[in-house]
């Protein structure tokens, strides 16, 4: 997953925003077949973790939305809907 994210950031090219380093966390809900149902930015209220500029947040969201179908989650041998948080790091 990290390799996919790194390649997508490089492919997107430079952003129309001041250069920044940090992490944007995207929360994703998946159905029982591994298809992404919803993705949303996870906003930190921690003063030690400043928010990334809007352009970086939107790029992280677009990268995560471009992911292929995931393997579904399993519990007791049955597929289940899942929710995960995906960190997208900008360096």
C-alpha positions as CSV (number, residue, x, y, z in Angstrom):
1,X,0.0,0.0,0.0
2,X,2.8,2.4,0.9
3,X,4.4,1.8,-2.5
4,X,1.1,2.5,-4.3
5,X,0.7,5.8,-2.3
6,X,4.3,6.9,-3.0
7,X,3.9,6.2,-6.8
8,X,0.6,8.1,-6.8
9,X,2.1,11.1,-5.1
10,X,5.0,11.2,-7.6
11,X,2.6,10.8,-10.6
12,X,0.4,13.6,-9.4
13,X,3.3,16.0,-9.7
14,X,3.9,19.2,-7.7
15,X,0.9,20.7,-5.8
16,X,-0.2,24.2,-6.2
17,X,0.5,24.9,-2.5
18,X,3.4,25.7,-0.3
19,X,5.7,22.7,0.3
20,X,4.8,20.9,3.4
21,X,5.8,17.7,5.2
22,X,3.4,15.6,7.3
23,X,0.7,13.0,7.3
24,X,-2.9,13.1,6.2
25,X,-5.1,10.3,7.6
26,X,-8.0,9.1,5.5
27,X,-10.7,6.9,7.0
28,X,-12.3,4.3,4.7
29,X,-15.3,2.1,5.0
30,X,-15.4,-1.1,2.9
31,X,-18.3,-3.4,2.1
32,X,-18.2,-7.2,2.5
33,X,-16.7,-7.6,-0.9
34,X,-13.7,-5.2,-0.3
35,X,-15.2,-2.3,-2.3
36,X,-14.7,1.1,-0.8
37,X,-18.0,2.6,0.2
38,X,-16.9,5.9,1.7
39,X,-13.7,7.8,2.4
40,X,-13.2,10.8,4.7
41,X,-10.5,12.9,6.1
42,X,-9.7,12.1,9.8
43,X,-9.0,15.5,11.4
44,X,-6.7,15.7,14.4
45,X,-7.5,17.9,17.3
46,X,-4.0,17.5,18.7
47,X,-2.1,20.8,18.8
48,X,1.2,18.9,18.3
49,X,0.0,17.7,14.9
50,X,-0.9,20.7,12.8
51,X,-3.3,20.2,9.9
52,X,-1.8,19.9,6.4
53,X,-2.8,22.5,3.8
54,X,-6.1,21.8,2.0
55,X,-4.3,20.9,-1.3
56,X,-2.5,18.0,0.5
57,X,-5.7,16.8,2.1
58,X,-7.5,16.7,-1.2
59,X,-4.6,14.9,-2.9
60,X,-4.5,12.3,-0.1
61,X,-8.3,11.8,-0.4
62,X,-8.0,11.4,-4.2
63,X,-5.2,8.9,-3.9
64,X,-7.1,6.7,-1.5
65,X,-10.2,6.9,-3.6
66,X,-8.2,5.5,-6.6
67,X,-7.2,2.3,-4.7
68,X,-8.3,-0.9,-6.3
69,X,-10.7,-3.3,-4.6
70,X,-9.3,-4.6,-1.3
71,X,-9.5,-8.2,0.0
72,X,-12.6,-8.3,2.3
73,X,-12.3,-8.6,6.0
74,X,-13.1,-11.9,7.6
75,X,-14.5,-12.8,11.0
76,X,-15.3,-16.4,12.0
77,X,-15.0,-17.5,8.3
78,X,-17.4,-14.9,7.0
79,X,-16.7,-11.7,5.1
80,X,-17.5,-8.5,7.1
81,X,-17.7,-4.8,6.4
82,X,-14.6,-3.0,7.7
83,X,-13.3,0.5,8.5
84,X,-9.6,1.3,8.3
85,X,-7.5,4.5,8.6
86,X,-4.8,5.0,6.0
87,X,-2.0,7.4,6.6
88,X,-0.7,9.3,3.5
89,X,2.8,10.7,4.2
90,X,4.1,13.7,2.3
91,X,7.9,14.3,2.5
